[in-house]
Amino acid sequence: IIDQWKESKEYGKMRYIRITMPPGDWIGGAGPSLSSDEPYPPIKQEPEMPYFDKETAGLYNSFVNYYIHQVNAMRFILGENYRVTYADKSGVLMAVESISGICGVIEMAPYNNTVDWEESILVAFEKGYVRIDLPQPLASQLAGTVTIMRDNGNSTPEKIRPSMPRISAMRRQAMNYVSVLKGECRPPCGSREALEDLKTAKEYITLFCGQ
């Protein structure tokens, strides 16, 4: 739908993207065992980043661990690269602007949930929007919701919410991973795009720390 609207311009230009991921119950009742007693193999750590001190490098690693998927989702929806324009000092909000001038924000921790998960993506056009509400990352057989609002002035305004397939996100991710290894499909996100995500993370942390 987003790609169709971008191409047809029937609902105007894309104007804004808001991605929100407040901390919450990401397990979603998936079960108590998420680890093994098997010890980790010896791993040679990457060297410290020469452009960050130890504290700043820790902030960078934490940001990448928690929010790199949202950083990637922003680029995927925009269909183009973007730059970080603002990082508030409380660590709640990152503002961005795409190459073509579309603005967006990633809200990282505006509030907390203890037993729920409220991750969402709002993609706003001049005459409508698409909103995606995602289930807990480990939730099995629980579909997210997609809300589509159309109001282009040429037909009756409407808001629809199609039924989505109940597929475990983590199972689908594992299936895609195996398919890529077997050469059945290309990686959904290649290494060059992943590198752009890490550049964005560095840009955000640099702004956040005032460097």
Z-matrix of the N, CA and C atoms (Angstrom, degrees):
N
C 1 1.462
C 2 1.532 1 110.22
N 3 1.333 2 116.24 1 -45.89
C 4 1.469 3 120.27 2 -179.75
C 5 1.527 4 110.45 3 -60.59
N 6 1.319 5 116.51 4 -46.67
C 7 1.469 6 119.95 5 179.56
C 8 1.525 7 111.37 6 -63.48
N 9 1.324 8 117.20 7 -39.35
C 10 1.466 9 121.07 8 178.29
C 11 1.527 10 110.97 9 -62.16
N 12 1.311 11 116.41 10 -44.98
C 13 1.466 12 120.18 11 179.99
C 14 1.529 13 111.28 12 -66.09
N 15 1.321 14 117.35 13 -38.66
C 16 1.463 15 120.30 14 178.79
C 17 1.517 16 110.78 15 -62.32
N 18 1.329 17 116.29 16 -37.50
C 19 1.465 18 120.40 17 -177.20
C 20 1.526 19 112.07 18 -79.75
N 21 1.342 20 116.97 19 -43.13
C 22 1.470 21 120.23 20 -173.75
C 23 1.525 22 113.10 21 -81.22
N 24 1.339 23 118.26 22 -25.99
C 25 1.469 24 123.54 23 -175.47
C 26 1.537 25 111.67 24 62.53
N 27 1.336 26 116.86 25 15.34
C 28 1.469 27 120.39 26 -178.30
C 29 1.528 28 111.48 27 -62.53
N 30 1.318 29 116.79 28 -30.11
C 31 1.466 30 120.96 29 -179.36
C 32 1.531 31 111.33 30 -113.11
N 33 1.314 32 114.92 31 27.34
C 34 1.454 33 120.67 32 177.22
C 35 1.517 34 112.19 33 80.39
N 36 1.315 35 115.03 34 -169.51
C 37 1.447 36 121.16 35 -178.49
C 38 1.533 37 110.78 36 -82.51
N 39 1.338 38 115.11 37 152.02
C 40 1.461 39 118.70 38 169.08
C 41 1.529 40 107.68 39 -67.52
N 42 1.341 41 115.99 40 132.41
C 43 1.454 42 119.15 41 -174.91
C 44 1.516 43 114.32 42 -116.82
N 45 1.349 44 116.38 43 -28.01
C 46 1.468 45 116.71 44 -167.70
C 47 1.521 46 109.83 45 -163.61
N 48 1.341 47 116.22 46 142.71
C 49 1.465 48 122.29 47 173.81
C 50 1.526 49 107.67 48 -129.30
N 51 1.320 50 115.71 49 130.00
C 52 1.470 51 120.53 50 175.79
C 53 1.526 52 108.71 51 -123.80
N 54 1.320 53 116.12 52 121.00
C 55 1.458 54 122.29 53 177.74
C 56 1.530 55 107.85 54 -113.69
N 57 1.327 56 116.59 55 124.70
C 58 1.461 57 121.67 56 -177.64
C 59 1.519 58 109.70 57 -123.49
N 60 1.346 59 116.58 58 131.61
C 61 1.460 60 119.57 59 176.71
C 62 1.532 61 110.33 60 -142.88
N 63 1.326 62 117.82 61 76.06
C 64 1.465 63 119.21 62 177.29
C 65 1.522 64 111.04 63 -69.36
N 66 1.328 65 118.56 64 147.61
C 67 1.463 66 120.44 65 177.59
C 68 1.516 67 111.24 66 -58.84
N 69 1.329 68 116.44 67 143.38
C 70 1.456 69 121.05 68 -179.32
C 71 1.511 70 111.38 69 -167.67
N 72 1.329 71 115.28 70 -161.30
C 73 1.464 72 121.49 71 -178.49
C 74 1.520 73 109.21 72 -83.52
N 75 1.337 74 116.66 73 85.41
C 76 1.459 75 121.39 74 -175.92
C 77 1.522 76 112.47 75 -73.83
N 78 1.360 77 117.45 76 -17.18
C 79 1.465 78 121.03 77 -179.52
C 80 1.521 79 110.90 78 -76.06
N 81 1.319 80 117.40 79 -38.93
C 82 1.456 81 121.32 80 175.53
C 83 1.518 82 115.10 81 60.21
N 84 1.340 83 117.41 82 40.16
C 85 1.464 84 120.15 83 178.39
C 86 1.507 85 114.37 84 71.88
N 87 1.338 86 118.00 85 23.65
C 88 1.462 87 120.80 86 -177.18
C 89 1.519 88 112.99 87 -70.66
N 90 1.321 89 118.25 88 -16.73
C 91 1.462 90 121.10 89 179.53
C 92 1.511 91 110.69 90 129.90
N 93 1.334 92 117.28 91 158.23
C 94 1.469 93 120.36 92 -174.40
C 95 1.517 94 114.32 93 -76.90
N 96 1.333 95 118.59 94 -22.81
C 97 1.466 96 120.47 95 -173.20
C 98 1.516 97 110.53 96 -99.16
N 99 1.335 98 116.04 97 108.28
C 100 1.461 99 121.21 98 178.11
C 101 1.521 100 111.59 99 -119.50
N 102 1.336 101 116.80 100 7.38
C 103 1.451 102 120.11 101 -178.28
C 104 1.523 103 109.39 102 -145.45
N 105 1.313 104 116.19 103 178.80
C 106 1.459 105 122.47 104 -177.96
C 107 1.524 106 109.40 105 -128.83
N 108 1.345 107 116.24 106 156.99
C 109 1.463 108 120.78 107 174.63
C 110 1.524 109 111.86 108 -77.61
N 111 1.330 110 116.10 109 -9.98
C 112 1.463 111 119.97 110 -179.74
C 113 1.525 112 109.96 111 -64.63
N 114 1.338 113 118.21 112 128.96
C 115 1.477 114 119.47 113 -177.79
C 116 1.523 115 111.60 114 -68.76
N 117 1.305 116 115.36 115 150.70
C 118 1.459 117 120.66 116 176.48
C 119 1.529 118 109.67 117 -67.62
N 120 1.313 119 117.99 118 142.80
C 121 1.478 120 119.92 119 174.80
C 122 1.519 121 109.51 120 -70.63
N 123 1.318 122 117.52 121 159.05
C 124 1.476 123 119.13 122 177.19
C 125 1.523 124 110.75 123 -63.01
N 126 1.316 125 116.49 124 131.50
C 127 1.464 126 122.38 125 -177.28
C 128 1.522 127 108.83 126 -125.69
N 129 1.310 128 116.46 127 127.77
C 130 1.460 129 121.06 128 175.01
C 131 1.520 130 108.91 129 -81.38
N 132 1.315 131 116.81 130 114.44
C 133 1.449 132 121.18 131 -177.88
C 134 1.525 133 111.19 132 -71.58
N 135 1.326 134 115.52 133 150.65
C 136 1.454 135 119.79 134 173.72
C 137 1.528 136 109.41 135 -67.06
N 138 1.331 137 117.86 136 150.95
C 139 1.479 138 119.74 137 178.41
C 140 1.522 139 111.13 138 -65.80
N 141 1.322 140 115.35 139 157.38
C 142 1.459 141 120.27 140 177.13
C 143 1.530 142 110.13 141 -60.56
N 144 1.344 143 115.68 142 149.52
C 145 1.452 144 120.72 143 -179.27
C 146 1.534 145 109.53 144 -73.41
N 147 1.320 146 118.20 145 123.62
C 148 1.473 147 120.07 146 -175.78
C 149 1.523 148 113.12 147 -65.77
N 150 1.324 149 118.34 148 -22.50
C 151 1.459 150 121.26 149 -177.10
C 152 1.525 151 112.65 150 -92.96
N 153 1.352 152 119.56 151 -3.12
C 154 1.453 153 123.14 152 177.83
C 155 1.522 154 109.91 153 -122.43
N 156 1.336 155 116.85 154 142.73
C 157 1.450 156 119.16 155 167.86
C 158 1.528 157 108.34 156 -77.18
N 159 1.325 158 117.02 157 175.73
C 160 1.460 159 120.85 158 -172.68
C 161 1.519 160 111.67 159 -61.71
N 162 1.332 161 117.99 160 -42.30
C 163 1.468 162 121.46 161 -178.97
C 164 1.525 163 110.97 162 -65.82
N 165 1.320 164 116.92 163 -44.30
C 166 1.467 165 120.88 164 179.80
C 167 1.519 166 110.91 165 -66.29
N 168 1.329 167 117.06 166 -38.73
C 169 1.464 168 120.57 167 177.30
C 170 1.519 169 110.64 168 -62.40
N 171 1.343 170 117.15 169 -35.68
C 172 1.458 171 120.60 170 176.64
C 173 1.520 172 111.83 171 -64.71
N 174 1.325 173 117.02 172 -40.45
C 175 1.468 174 121.25 173 176.85
C 176 1.526 175 110.81 174 -63.81
N 177 1.333 176 115.92 175 -41.32
C 178 1.460 177 121.08 176 178.10
C 179 1.528 178 110.76 177 -61.59
N 180 1.332 179 116.94 178 -47.95
C 181 1.466 180 120.82 179 -179.52
C 182 1.528 181 111.35 180 -61.79
N 183 1.329 182 116.59 181 -39.46
C 184 1.461 183 120.67 182 179.06
C 185 1.522 184 110.99 183 -65.28
N 186 1.342 185 116.85 184 -43.07
C 187 1.465 186 120.78 185 178.96
C 188 1.523 187 110.91 186 -61.81
N 189 1.340 188 116.52 187 -45.72
C 190 1.464 189 120.41 188 178.95
C 191 1.517 190 110.94 189 -61.82
N 192 1.326 191 117.41 190 -41.69
C 193 1.465 192 121.48 191 -178.75
C 194 1.522 193 111.98 192 -62.25
N 195 1.332 194 116.88 193 -40.89
C 196 1.467 195 120.29 194 -173.49
C 197 1.524 196 113.87 195 -91.84
N 198 1.338 197 117.95 196 -35.64
C 199 1.465 198 118.87 197 -165.00
C 200 1.527 199 115.42 198 -124.29
N 201 1.327 200 118.80 199 7.61
C 202 1.462 201 118.47 200 -176.05
C 203 1.529 202 111.74 201 -67.01
N 204 1.340 203 118.23 202 -27.70
C 205 1.469 204 120.12 203 177.42
C 206 1.524 205 110.78 204 -67.77
N 207 1.323 206 116.45 205 -36.36
C 208 1.465 207 120.25 206 177.75
C 209 1.535 208 110.30 207 -70.13
N 210 1.328 209 116.21 208 -38.45
C 211 1.469 210 120.94 209 174.98
C 212 1.526 211 110.12 210 -58.41
N 213 1.341 212 116.55 211 -42.17
C 214 1.458 213 121.52 212 179.82
C 215 1.524 214 111.51 213 -71.24
N 216 1.343 215 116.47 214 -39.06
C 217 1.476 216 120.32 215 179.76
C 218 1.522 217 110.80 216 -61.97
N 219 1.324 218 116.84 217 -37.57
C 220 1.468 219 120.45 218 178.59
C 221 1.532 220 109.76 219 -59.80
N 222 1.325 221 117.00 220 -46.42
C 223 1.470 222 120.56 221 -179.76
C 224 1.529 223 111.10 222 -66.73
N 225 1.338 224 116.25 223 -40.21
C 226 1.463 225 120.70 224 -179.22
C 227 1.527 226 110.57 225 -60.67
N 228 1.328 227 117.24 226 -44.54
C 229 1.467 228 120.72 227 -177.40
C 230 1.529 229 110.75 228 -72.28
N 231 1.334 230 116.45 229 -42.12
C 232 1.466 231 119.29 230 178.18
C 233 1.528 232 111.60 231 -63.27
N 234 1.331 233 116.17 232 -35.41
C 235 1.457 234 120.31 233 -175.44
C 236 1.508 235 112.56 234 76.79
N 237 1.344 236 117.23 235 17.25
C 238 1.452 237 121.91 236 -179.07
C 239 1.532 238 109.08 237 -162.47
N 240 1.311 239 116.53 238 165.95
C 241 1.454 240 121.16 239 179.24
C 242 1.519 241 111.06 240 -73.17
N 243 1.323 242 114.98 241 164.42
C 244 1.455 243 121.07 242 179.54
C 245 1.518 244 109.33 243 -147.83
N 246 1.320 245 115.83 244 167.06
C 247 1.459 246 120.91 245 177.66
C 248 1.530 247 109.53 246 -122.18
N 249 1.308 248 115.90 247 152.98
C 250 1.459 249 121.26 248 177.43
C 251 1.524 250 108.08 249 -82.81
N 252 1.329 251 116.81 250 126.42
C 253 1.463 252 121.30 251 -177.89
C 254 1.520 253 112.86 252 -106.53
N 255 1.352 254 117.57 253 -20.10
C 256 1.471 255 119.24 254 -176.67
C 257 1.515 256 109.58 255 -158.00
N 258 1.329 257 116.01 256 140.75
C 259 1.463 258 122.69 257 174.81
C 260 1.522 259 107.55 258 -136.11
N 261 1.337 260 116.64 259 108.36
C 262 1.455 261 118.22 260 -176.47
C 263 1.530 262 109.99 261 -71.49
N 264 1.322 263 116.31 262 151.51
C 265 1.460 264 121.52 263 -170.75
C 266 1.521 265 113.62 264 -75.34
N 267 1.333 266 118.04 265 -9.21
C 268 1.463 267 119.56 266 176.40
C 269 1.524 268 112.19 267 -86.02
N 270 1.342 269 117.15 268 -10.10
C 271 1.460 270 120.77 269 -179.81
C 272 1.505 271 114.32 270 80.28
N 273 1.327 272 117.47 271 18.01
C 274 1.468 273 121.17 272 -178.70
C 275 1.521 274 112.19 273 -92.07
N 276 1.335 275 117.65 274 -37.40
C 277 1.459 276 119.66 275 -167.15
C 278 1.520 277 112.53 276 -132.53
N 279 1.326 278 114.46 277 137.62
C 280 1.460 279 123.06 278 171.67
C 281 1.520 280 108.23 279 -122.50
N 282 1.322 281 118.24 280 122.08
C 283 1.464 282 122.46 281 178.48
C 284 1.516 283 109.36 282 -102.26
N 285 1.349 284 115.90 283 143.63
C 286 1.455 285 121.06 284 -177.15
C 287 1.521 286 110.14 285 -136.17
N 288 1.327 287 115.18 286 163.53
C 289 1.463 288 122.23 287 173.54
C 290 1.517 289 108.29 288 -139.69
N 291 1.330 290 116.51 289 130.74
C 292 1.459 291 120.39 290 -178.17
C 293 1.515 292 111.19 291 -80.46
N 294 1.320 293 115.50 292 171.67
C 295 1.466 294 121.42 293 -180.00
C 296 1.525 295 111.25 294 -56.53
N 297 1.334 296 116.68 295 -38.28
C 298 1.465 297 120.52 296 -178.26
C 299 1.525 298 112.94 297 -89.54
N 300 1.344 299 117.91 298 3.44
C 301 1.464 300 120.24 299 174.28
C 302 1.507 301 116.40 300 98.52
N 303 1.332 302 118.62 301 9.49
C 304 1.466 303 120.99 302 177.81
C 305 1.525 304 108.56 303 -80.31
N 306 1.338 305 116.35 304 132.83
C 307 1.452 306 119.61 305 -178.01
C 308 1.530 307 110.60 306 -97.28
N 309 1.313 308 115.47 307 157.90
C 310 1.457 309 120.17 308 179.36
C 311 1.513 310 110.50 309 -160.79
N 312 1.326 311 115.83 310 164.42
C 313 1.458 312 121.18 311 176.51
C 314 1.522 313 109.32 312 -138.18
N 315 1.311 314 115.17 313 150.01
C 316 1.462 315 122.21 314 167.72
C 317 1.519 316 106.51 315 -116.39
N 318 1.341 317 116.18 316 115.66
C 319 1.461 318 122.39 317 177.15
C 320 1.530 319 106.98 318 -93.74
N 321 1.325 320 116.14 319 115.62
C 322 1.459 321 119.50 320 -170.04
C 323 1.524 322 113.55 321 -91.88
N 324 1.293 323 118.51 322 -43.87
C 325 1.470 324 119.04 323 -178.18
C 326 1.523 325 110.44 324 -150.15
N 327 1.347 326 117.78 325 61.90
C 328 1.467 327 118.80 326 -179.80
C 329 1.524 328 112.98 327 -69.50
N 330 1.331 329 117.17 328 -22.74
C 331 1.462 330 122.70 329 176.97
C 332 1.518 331 107.78 330 -163.86
N 333 1.335 332 116.66 331 170.83
C 334 1.465 333 121.86 332 -179.75
C 335 1.520 334 110.94 333 -114.70
N 336 1.337 335 115.50 334 151.59
C 337 1.460 336 122.68 335 171.25
C 338 1.517 337 108.20 336 -119.77
N 339 1.323 338 117.38 337 143.55
C 340 1.462 339 119.33 338 177.44
C 341 1.526 340 112.22 339 -98.77
N 342 1.332 341 118.49 340 -33.77
C 343 1.467 342 120.53 341 -177.10
C 344 1.522 343 112.09 342 -129.41
N 345 1.323 344 118.30 343 15.36
C 346 1.461 345 120.34 344 -176.23
C 347 1.521 346 109.01 345 -137.34
N 348 1.327 347 115.30 346 172.67
C 349 1.462 348 122.59 347 178.70
C 350 1.510 349 107.83 348 -138.50
N 351 1.344 350 118.40 349 124.18
C 352 1.461 351 121.77 350 -173.66
C 353 1.528 352 111.09 351 -129.48
N 354 1.317 353 116.29 352 55.36
C 355 1.459 354 121.45 353 176.14
C 356 1.521 355 109.54 354 -83.76
N 357 1.325 356 117.41 355 132.78
C 358 1.462 357 119.98 356 -177.17
C 359 1.522 358 110.94 357 -147.96
N 360 1.330 359 114.23 358 157.60
C 361 1.465 360 122.71 359 176.01
C 362 1.526 361 107.64 360 -132.39
N 363 1.321 362 117.19 361 121.54
C 364 1.457 363 122.53 362 176.65
C 365 1.517 364 108.52 363 -110.23
N 366 1.338 365 116.27 364 123.42
C 367 1.466 366 122.12 365 178.59
C 368 1.524 367 106.86 366 -115.38
N 369 1.336 368 116.87 367 107.75
C 370 1.459 369 121.77 368 -172.16
C 371 1.522 370 111.47 369 -102.47
N 372 1.325 371 114.77 370 130.22
C 373 1.454 372 123.04 371 170.93
C 374 1.531 373 108.02 372 -108.62
N 375 1.314 374 116.99 373 175.50
C 376 1.462 375 120.05 374 -178.23
C 377 1.528 376 111.58 375 -65.11
N 378 1.329 377 116.97 376 -30.49
C 379 1.466 378 119.70 377 -174.02
C 380 1.528 379 112.41 378 -129.38
N 381 1.305 380 116.35 379 31.27
C 382 1.458 381 119.14 380 178.51
C 383 1.512 382 110.76 381 167.68
N 384 1.310 383 115.75 382 176.85
C 385 1.465 384 119.29 383 176.76
C 386 1.523 385 110.24 384 -153.52
N 387 1.317 386 114.43 385 161.24
C 388 1.460 387 122.79 386 170.87
C 389 1.529 388 106.07 387 -122.62
N 390 1.330 389 115.68 388 125.48
C 391 1.469 390 120.75 389 179.07
C 392 1.528 391 108.71 390 -119.12
N 393 1.328 392 115.32 391 130.29
C 394 1.459 393 122.20 392 179.90
C 395 1.522 394 108.07 393 -114.84
N 396 1.329 395 117.24 394 123.12
C 397 1.457 396 122.36 395 175.35
C 398 1.519 397 107.55 396 -112.43
N 399 1.330 398 115.13 397 118.01
C 400 1.457 399 120.69 398 -172.49
C 401 1.524 400 111.69 399 -95.44
N 402 1.342 401 117.33 400 144.82
C 403 1.460 402 120.17 401 175.72
C 404 1.530 403 110.79 402 -77.75
N 405 1.336 404 116.93 403 175.16
C 406 1.461 405 120.67 404 175.47
C 407 1.531 406 109.62 405 -55.03
N 408 1.342 407 118.08 406 138.80
C 409 1.460 408 120.18 407 -177.71
C 410 1.525 409 114.26 408 -54.16
N 411 1.325 410 118.72 409 -34.41
C 412 1.459 411 120.92 410 -178.67
C 413 1.523 412 113.34 411 -97.11
N 414 1.328 413 117.46 412 3.36
C 415 1.466 414 119.79 413 179.82
C 416 1.528 415 109.99 414 -65.37
N 417 1.313 416 116.48 415 134.85
C 418 1.461 417 121.64 416 179.75
C 419 1.524 418 109.81 417 -107.36
N 420 1.320 419 115.32 418 135.95
C 421 1.468 420 122.04 419 178.84
C 422 1.526 421 112.30 420 58.75
N 423 1.312 422 115.36 421 35.88
C 424 1.459 423 120.93 422 176.75
C 425 1.524 424 108.25 423 -126.97
N 426 1.317 425 116.00 424 117.43
C 427 1.459 426 120.46 425 -176.63
C 428 1.516 427 110.97 426 -84.87
N 429 1.321 428 115.25 427 148.58
C 430 1.447 429 119.72 428 168.27
C 431 1.525 430 109.37 429 -78.52
N 432 1.319 431 116.45 430 -178.62
C 433 1.467 432 120.27 431 179.36
C 434 1.530 433 109.35 432 -124.39
N 435 1.321 434 114.67 433 144.75
C 436 1.458 435 121.98 434 174.95
C 437 1.519 436 107.79 435 -121.82
N 438 1.315 437 116.97 436 124.60
C 439 1.463 438 122.62 437 177.50
C 440 1.522 439 108.40 438 -113.11
N 441 1.339 440 115.99 439 127.91
C 442 1.465 441 121.78 440 -178.73
C 443 1.519 442 108.46 441 -118.24
N 444 1.323 443 117.71 442 119.79
C 445 1.462 444 122.47 443 177.21
C 446 1.519 445 108.73 444 -111.32
N 447 1.324 446 115.92 445 125.33
C 448 1.462 447 122.17 446 179.03
C 449 1.523 448 109.67 447 -120.39
N 450 1.336 449 116.98 448 131.66
C 451 1.458 450 120.76 449 176.34
C 452 1.528 451 108.35 450 -157.65
N 453 1.339 452 115.76 451 75.62
C 454 1.467 453 120.24 452 -176.97
C 455 1.527 454 113.30 453 -94.20
N 456 1.338 455 117.05 454 4.42
C 457 1.459 456 120.36 455 177.63
C 458 1.506 457 114.41 456 81.59
N 459 1.343 458 118.51 457 -9.03
C 460 1.459 459 121.91 458 -179.19
C 461 1.526 460 112.98 459 -101.38
N 462 1.305 461 117.42 460 -8.93
C 463 1.457 462 122.01 461 179.58
C 464 1.525 463 108.78 462 -149.19
N 465 1.324 464 115.70 463 173.53
C 466 1.458 465 119.69 464 -179.23
C 467 1.524 466 110.47 465 -63.32
N 468 1.329 467 118.26 466 125.82
C 469 1.463 468 119.22 467 176.86
C 470 1.527 469 110.51 468 -56.65
N 471 1.317 470 115.95 469 142.74
C 472 1.455 471 119.21 470 -179.00
C 473 1.510 472 110.96 471 -145.81
N 474 1.323 473 113.51 472 155.74
C 475 1.457 474 121.71 473 174.99
C 476 1.525 475 106.75 474 -133.73
N 477 1.330 476 116.48 475 119.79
C 478 1.463 477 120.33 476 -177.28
C 479 1.529 478 109.87 477 -123.39
N 480 1.307 479 114.74 478 154.47
C 481 1.465 480 121.41 479 178.82
C 482 1.527 481 108.22 480 -136.01
N 483 1.334 482 118.61 481 91.17
C 484 1.469 483 121.05 482 -177.11
C 485 1.527 484 111.45 483 -67.40
N 486 1.327 485 115.58 484 152.31
C 487 1.466 486 120.97 485 175.58
C 488 1.521 487 109.16 486 -75.05
N 489 1.318 488 115.77 487 129.88
C 490 1.457 489 121.05 488 -177.18
C 491 1.526 490 109.75 489 -104.25
N 492 1.337 491 117.94 490 149.85
C 493 1.468 492 120.57 491 179.87
C 494 1.522 493 111.37 492 -65.58
N 495 1.338 494 115.35 493 142.96
C 496 1.468 495 120.88 494 -179.61
C 497 1.527 496 109.35 495 -88.64
N 498 1.322 497 115.30 496 89.33
C 499 1.462 498 121.86 497 -177.02
C 500 1.524 499 108.76 498 -124.42
N 501 1.322 500 116.17 499 132.20
C 502 1.456 501 120.39 500 175.91
C 503 1.525 502 109.90 501 -64.95
N 504 1.341 503 117.02 502 123.13
C 505 1.463 504 120.88 503 -178.08
C 506 1.524 505 111.36 504 -61.93
N 507 1.330 506 116.87 505 -42.35
C 508 1.458 507 119.93 506 -178.40
C 509 1.533 508 111.69 507 -69.04
N 510 1.340 509 116.70 508 -35.87
C 511 1.460 510 119.40 509 176.29
C 512 1.532 511 110.28 510 -66.08
N 513 1.319 512 116.49 511 -43.10
C 514 1.463 513 120.25 512 178.51
C 515 1.525 514 110.46 513 -62.60
N 516 1.332 515 116.67 514 -39.55
C 517 1.459 516 120.09 515 178.10
C 518 1.522 517 110.62 516 -61.62
N 519 1.339 518 117.45 517 -43.41
C 520 1.464 519 121.56 518 179.46
C 521 1.533 520 110.89 519 -64.70
N 522 1.330 521 116.32 520 -40.27
C 523 1.462 522 120.40 521 179.04
C 524 1.529 523 110.78 522 -63.98
N 525 1.323 524 116.41 523 -42.39
C 526 1.466 525 119.95 524 178.08
C 527 1.528 526 111.12 525 -63.76
N 528 1.336 527 115.42 526 -39.99
C 529 1.473 528 120.49 527 -179.86
C 530 1.530 529 110.63 528 -60.67
N 531 1.335 530 116.17 529 -45.86
C 532 1.463 531 120.27 530 179.30
C 533 1.531 532 110.49 531 -64.60
N 534 1.328 533 116.60 532 -40.06
C 535 1.469 534 120.36 533 179.36
C 536 1.520 535 111.46 534 -62.00
N 537 1.329 536 116.59 535 -38.67
C 538 1.471 537 120.24 536 178.16
C 539 1.523 538 110.03 537 -65.82
N 540 1.354 539 116.93 538 -44.09
C 541 1.458 540 120.25 539 -179.93
C 542 1.524 541 111.80 540 -62.33
N 543 1.328 542 116.95 541 -33.14
C 544 1.457 543 121.61 542 -179.75
C 545 1.528 544 112.08 543 -82.62
N 546 1.324 545 117.66 544 -2.58
C 547 1.456 546 121.54 545 179.04
C 548 1.511 547 113.93 546 77.40
N 549 1.334 548 117.47 547 18.38
C 550 1.464 549 121.17 548 -178.44
C 551 1.525 550 112.33 549 -83.09
N 552 1.321 551 117.37 550 -19.88
C 553 1.464 552 120.38 551 178.59
C 554 1.521 553 108.90 552 -156.72
N 555 1.312 554 116.12 553 167.07
C 556 1.454 555 121.57 554 178.06
C 557 1.531 556 109.28 555 -85.43
N 558 1.314 557 118.00 556 154.04
C 559 1.470 558 120.25 557 177.12
C 560 1.529 559 110.58 558 -60.24
N 561 1.331 560 118.25 559 134.57
C 562 1.472 561 119.85 560 177.35
C 563 1.522 562 112.13 561 -59.82
N 564 1.335 563 116.29 562 -30.97
C 565 1.459 564 121.14 563 177.73
C 566 1.516 565 108.42 564 -132.34
N 567 1.316 566 117.45 565 113.72
C 568 1.452 567 121.10 566 -178.05
C 569 1.519 568 112.43 567 -82.57
N 570 1.321 569 116.07 568 173.29
C 571 1.461 570 121.05 569 -175.62
C 572 1.528 571 112.39 570 -65.27
N 573 1.323 572 117.70 571 -34.08
C 574 1.458 573 119.77 572 179.65
C 575 1.528 574 111.14 573 -64.91
N 576 1.336 575 115.68 574 -40.39
C 577 1.464 576 118.98 575 178.28
C 578 1.523 577 110.82 576 -69.25
N 579 1.335 578 116.68 577 -38.80
C 580 1.461 579 120.11 578 176.96
C 581 1.525 580 110.94 579 -61.14
N 582 1.328 581 116.59 580 -37.45
C 583 1.454 582 120.40 581 177.09
C 584 1.530 583 111.09 582 -63.06
N 585 1.335 584 116.70 583 -39.27
C 586 1.462 585 120.20 584 176.84
C 587 1.527 586 110.47 585 -61.49
N 588 1.338 587 117.03 586 -37.71
C 589 1.468 588 120.25 587 177.68
C 590 1.526 589 110.70 588 -61.20
N 591 1.335 590 116.66 589 -43.33
C 592 1.460 591 120.41 590 -179.55
C 593 1.533 592 111.09 591 -67.43
N 594 1.322 593 117.16 592 -34.65
C 595 1.462 594 120.64 593 175.21
C 596 1.532 595 110.45 594 -63.67
N 597 1.336 596 116.19 595 -40.48
C 598 1.459 597 120.63 596 177.60
C 599 1.523 598 110.40 597 -63.57
N 600 1.340 599 116.64 598 -41.99
C 601 1.466 600 120.74 599 178.59
C 602 1.524 601 110.61 600 -61.14
N 603 1.328 602 116.97 601 -43.10
C 604 1.462 603 120.80 602 178.05
C 605 1.532 604 110.50 603 -62.87
N 606 1.333 605 116.06 604 -42.01
C 607 1.463 606 120.90 605 -179.99
C 608 1.527 607 110.51 606 -61.88
N 609 1.338 608 116.32 607 -42.44
C 610 1.470 609 120.49 608 179.99
C 611 1.522 610 111.35 609 -65.02
N 612 1.333 611 117.50 610 -48.48
C 613 1.458 612 121.08 611 -177.64
C 614 1.535 613 110.34 612 -63.98
N 615 1.325 614 117.05 613 -37.90
C 616 1.461 615 120.39 614 177.74
C 617 1.523 616 111.01 615 -61.45
N 618 1.345 617 116.74 616 -43.43
C 619 1.460 618 120.68 617 176.72
C 620 1.526 619 111.36 618 -66.94
N 621 1.334 620 115.68 619 -43.49
C 622 1.467 621 121.58 620 -177.98
C 623 1.532 622 111.28 621 -59.23
N 624 1.314 623 116.43 622 -40.76
C 625 1.464 624 121.90 623 -178.28
C 626 1.530 625 112.36 624 -87.39
N 627 1.338 626 116.78 625 -2.63
C 628 1.456 627 119.93 626 178.47
C 629 1.504 628 114.07 627 69.62
N 630 1.327 629 116.89 628 31.14
C 631 1.464 630 121.13 629 -179.01
C 632 1.534 631 111.56 630 -91.70
